[in-house]
Amino acid sequence: LAGLKLGEYPLYIYAGETALPMLSLVMGALKASGQDLKKLKGFVGANPVGELAEQGQNHASLEKLYDEMAEAAKWAKDNAPGLKTVFVRSDVFSRGGSNDVQEAAYTLAMAVAYLRALMDRGLTIDEAAKQIVFGFSMGANFFLQIAKLRALRPLWAQIVEAFGGSQEARRMHIHAKPALFFKTVYDPYVNMLRNTTEIFSGVVGGIDSFESSPFDEPIRK
């Protein structure tokens, strides 16, 4: 983390099934170096249900991981209000072959589970919703990806509104990356073109941030 201008640029770290260990390490290092944690933006995000779907098991029960999720969220709310601690990723569904409607539905369902878990552990709907960042895979169908992103925002707003969330809490932060499902192993240089169109569809669809994968991602060891 040395030399990074974290007051100017957001920090994006996917922490797996729980954010608490990574959050503790990162914040401890930043605090020791004298950085102001209140200036931090971005996320150190957990996604326990997504990890369970991908790996088949987690190191602890979902209830225990939800406890840790709430602990991380409460710490961030008080000490680093610009930092989010829940990262709801869709790529486990995308890589599994889901279509865009299924990907959107499963990912929103995960987010609703996280909202309920955080609210059960003492956070308000506004506090819980503001902790969530969404990660969506951008597929090969250019116009359908734009439509997917533009449909997701009002759907999420309606969900948060149904929980009683404020106008500000209904805002959806979307981080996107090219879908691995649509990358080729046999002619990896074609992936540069595919990544380009997927990035463009994400931008037109209104993403907040984008992670561009290397073209040889499918064949890297």
C-alpha positions as CSV (number, residue, x, y, z in Angstrom):
1,L,0.0,0.0,0.0
2,A,3.0,2.3,0.3
3,G,3.0,5.1,-2.2
4,L,-0.7,4.7,-3.2
5,K,-2.7,7.9,-3.2
6,L,-5.7,6.5,-1.4
7,G,-7.1,9.9,-0.8
8,E,-7.5,10.4,-4.5
9,Y,-8.1,6.9,-5.9
10,P,-10.5,4.2,-4.5
11,L,-9.2,1.0,-3.0
12,Y,-10.8,-2.2,-4.5
13,I,-10.1,-5.5,-2.7
14,Y,-12.2,-8.6,-2.9
15,A,-11.8,-10.4,0.4
16,G,-13.7,-13.7,-0.3
17,E,-16.1,-15.1,2.3
18,T,-15.3,-12.6,5.0
19,A,-13.8,-9.1,4.9
20,L,-12.8,-8.9,8.6
21,P,-9.2,-10.3,8.4
22,M,-8.3,-8.4,5.2
23,L,-9.9,-5.2,6.5
24,S,-8.0,-5.5,9.8
25,L,-4.6,-6.0,8.0
26,V,-5.2,-3.1,5.5
27,M,-6.5,-0.6,8.0
28,G,-3.8,-1.5,10.5
29,A,-1.1,-0.9,7.9
30,L,-2.7,2.4,6.8
31,K,-3.1,3.6,10.3
32,A,0.5,2.7,11.2
33,S,1.7,4.8,8.1
34,G,-0.3,7.8,9.4
35,Q,-3.0,7.8,6.7
36,D,-6.4,9.3,7.4
37,L,-8.8,6.4,7.2
38,K,-11.8,8.8,6.8
39,K,-10.5,9.8,3.3
40,L,-10.6,6.2,2.1
41,K,-13.0,5.3,-0.7
42,G,-13.8,2.0,-2.5
43,F,-14.3,-1.4,-0.9
44,V,-12.8,-4.3,1.0
45,G,-15.7,-6.6,0.3
46,A,-16.9,-10.0,1.3
47,N,-19.3,-12.3,-0.5
48,P,-20.0,-15.4,1.6
49,V,-23.0,-16.8,-0.3
50,G,-21.1,-16.4,-3.6
51,E,-18.1,-18.2,-2.2
52,L,-20.4,-21.0,-0.9
53,A,-22.0,-21.3,-4.4
54,E,-18.5,-21.5,-6.0
55,Q,-16.6,-23.6,-3.6
56,G,-19.3,-25.8,-2.1
57,Q,-18.3,-24.9,1.5
58,N,-17.0,-22.0,3.6
59,H,-14.6,-22.2,6.6
60,A,-17.5,-21.2,8.9
61,S,-21.3,-21.2,8.9
62,L,-23.2,-18.4,7.1
63,E,-24.5,-17.1,10.4
64,K,-20.9,-16.7,11.7
65,L,-19.8,-15.0,8.4
66,Y,-22.8,-12.7,8.6
67,D,-21.7,-11.8,12.2
68,E,-18.3,-10.9,10.8
69,M,-19.9,-9.0,7.9
70,A,-21.9,-6.9,10.4
71,E,-18.8,-6.3,12.5
72,A,-16.9,-5.1,9.5
73,A,-19.8,-2.9,8.3
74,K,-20.1,-1.2,11.7
75,W,-16.4,-0.6,11.9
76,A,-16.3,1.0,8.4
77,K,-19.4,3.1,9.2
78,D,-17.7,4.7,12.2
79,N,-14.1,4.8,11.0
80,A,-14.0,4.8,7.2
81,P,-17.4,6.0,6.0
82,G,-16.2,6.1,2.3
83,L,-15.3,2.4,2.4
84,K,-17.8,-0.4,1.7
85,T,-17.4,-4.0,3.0
86,V,-19.8,-6.1,1.0
87,F,-19.1,-7.1,-2.6
88,V,-22.0,-8.9,-4.3
89,R,-20.4,-10.7,-7.3
90,S,-22.3,-12.2,-10.2
91,D,-19.4,-14.0,-11.8
92,V,-20.1,-17.4,-10.1
93,F,-23.4,-17.5,-11.9
94,S,-22.0,-16.1,-15.2
95,R,-19.2,-18.6,-15.3
96,G,-21.8,-21.3,-14.5
97,G,-23.7,-20.5,-17.7
98,S,-26.6,-18.5,-16.4
99,N,-28.3,-16.1,-18.8
100,D,-28.5,-12.4,-18.1
101,V,-31.9,-12.6,-16.4
102,Q,-30.7,-15.4,-14.1
103,E,-27.5,-13.7,-13.3
104,A,-29.3,-10.5,-12.3
105,A,-32.0,-12.4,-10.3
106,Y,-29.5,-14.5,-8.3
107,T,-27.2,-11.6,-7.6
108,L,-30.0,-9.4,-6.4
109,A,-31.3,-12.3,-4.2
110,M,-27.8,-12.5,-2.6
111,A,-27.8,-8.8,-1.9
112,V,-31.3,-9.1,-0.3
113,A,-29.9,-11.9,2.0
114,Y,-27.1,-9.6,3.0
115,L,-29.4,-6.7,3.7
116,R,-31.5,-8.9,6.0
117,A,-28.5,-10.3,7.7
118,L,-27.0,-6.8,8.4
119,M,-30.4,-5.4,9.6
120,D,-30.9,-8.4,11.9
121,R,-27.5,-7.5,13.5
122,G,-28.4,-3.9,14.3
123,L,-27.8,-1.9,11.1
124,T,-30.5,0.3,9.6
125,I,-31.5,-0.2,6.0
126,D,-29.6,2.9,4.9
127,E,-26.5,1.8,6.7
128,A,-26.8,-1.8,5.3
129,A,-27.5,-0.7,1.7
130,K,-24.6,1.8,1.7
131,Q,-22.2,-1.1,2.5
132,I,-23.0,-3.0,-0.7
133,V,-21.1,-2.9,-4.0
134,F,-22.2,-5.0,-6.9
135,G,-19.8,-6.8,-9.3
136,F,-21.3,-7.8,-12.6
137,S,-19.8,-9.7,-15.5
138,M,-20.1,-8.1,-18.9
139,G,-21.1,-10.7,-21.5
140,A,-20.8,-10.9,-25.3
141,N,-24.2,-9.6,-26.3
142,F,-23.5,-5.9,-26.4
143,F,-27.0,-4.4,-26.3
144,L,-28.3,-7.0,-23.8
145,Q,-25.5,-6.0,-21.3
146,I,-26.5,-2.4,-21.5
147,A,-30.1,-3.3,-21.0
148,K,-29.1,-5.5,-18.0
149,L,-27.3,-2.7,-16.2
150,R,-30.0,-0.2,-16.9
151,A,-32.7,-2.6,-15.6
152,L,-30.7,-3.4,-12.4
153,R,-30.6,0.1,-11.0
154,P,-34.4,0.6,-10.7
155,L,-34.8,-2.9,-9.5
156,W,-32.4,-2.4,-6.7
157,A,-33.9,1.0,-5.9
158,Q,-37.3,-0.7,-5.5
159,I,-35.9,-3.4,-3.2
160,V,-34.2,-0.8,-0.9
161,E,-37.4,1.3,-1.0
162,A,-39.5,-1.7,0.0
163,F,-37.2,-2.1,3.1
164,G,-37.8,1.6,3.9
165,G,-34.5,2.9,2.6
166,S,-34.0,6.6,1.7
167,Q,-33.5,8.0,-1.7
168,E,-29.7,8.1,-1.3
169,A,-29.5,4.5,0.0
170,R,-31.2,3.3,-3.2
171,R,-28.2,4.2,-5.3
172,M,-26.5,1.1,-6.8
173,H,-22.7,1.1,-7.1
174,I,-21.7,-1.3,-10.0
175,H,-18.2,-2.6,-10.5
176,A,-17.9,-4.7,-13.7
177,K,-15.4,-6.9,-15.5
178,P,-15.4,-9.0,-18.7
179,A,-17.2,-12.3,-18.4
180,L,-14.7,-15.2,-18.4
181,F,-17.4,-17.5,-19.8
182,F,-17.1,-15.8,-23.2
183,K,-13.3,-15.9,-23.5
184,T,-11.5,-18.3,-25.8
185,V,-8.5,-20.5,-24.9
186,Y,-7.5,-21.4,-28.5
187,D,-7.1,-17.9,-29.9
188,P,-6.6,-15.7,-26.8
189,Y,-5.7,-12.6,-28.8
190,V,-9.4,-12.5,-29.8
191,N,-10.1,-11.8,-26.2
192,M,-8.7,-8.3,-26.5
193,L,-11.5,-7.4,-28.9
194,R,-14.1,-9.1,-26.7
195,N,-12.9,-7.3,-23.6
196,T,-13.1,-4.0,-25.5
197,T,-16.7,-4.4,-26.5
198,E,-17.6,-5.6,-23.0
199,I,-15.9,-2.6,-21.4
200,F,-17.8,-0.3,-23.8
201,S,-21.1,-1.9,-23.1
202,G,-20.4,-1.4,-19.3
203,V,-19.6,2.2,-19.8
204,V,-22.7,2.9,-21.9
205,G,-24.7,0.9,-19.3
206,G,-23.6,3.3,-16.5
207,I,-21.0,1.4,-14.4
208,D,-19.1,3.1,-11.7
209,S,-15.8,1.2,-12.1
210,F,-14.4,-1.5,-14.4
211,E,-11.7,-4.2,-14.0
212,S,-10.2,-5.1,-17.4
213,S,-9.0,-8.7,-17.3
214,P,-5.8,-9.8,-19.1
215,F,-6.5,-11.3,-22.6
216,D,-4.8,-14.6,-21.6
217,E,-6.7,-15.0,-18.4
218,P,-8.2,-18.4,-19.5
219,I,-4.8,-20.0,-20.0
220,R,-2.8,-18.5,-17.2
221,K,-1.4,-20.9,-14.7
